[in-house]
Amino acid sequence: VQLVESGGGLVQPGGSLRLSCTASGFTFSNYDMRWYRQAPGKERELVATIRSSGDITSYAGSVKGRFTISRDNAKNTVYLQMNSLTPDDTAVYYCYRLFYWGQGTQVTVSS
C-alpha cells in the first residue's frame, strides 16, 4: 500500500489549494479515504472523509463550507479542495486509508 500526497505549498490568506493523494497497492474503490492534518504543537485531526463510492462525505466543523473532498476511483486518487484558507489551516496534511498513512504535504497560509 502506498499513498502519495501532492499539491501543498505556500498560499496567501483567502487563497485556494487542491491536494491530491494517489494510491497504489490495493483496490482503491473498496476503501473509504480520509484527510487529516497536524499543525505544529497540535494533535493530528480528522479533516474530511469520503466513502468508497464517493457518495457520502463528512467534514470537521472548522473546514465545513470551505473544503471539499472528492475522489476519482478510475485514477485511484482522492482530492481535497481547500478554499478561503486562513493561517489556522497551516499544517501538514495527510492522506489516510485504514491502517496506512501518506508521507504528508505541507500547507502554509501566510501573507
Secondary structure, DSSP 8 states (H G I E B T S, - for coil): -EEEEE--EEE-TT--EEEEEEEESS-GGGS-EEEEEE-TTS--EEEEEE-TTSS-EEE-TTTTTTEEEEEETTTTEEEEEE-S--GGG-EEEEEEETTEE---EEEEE--
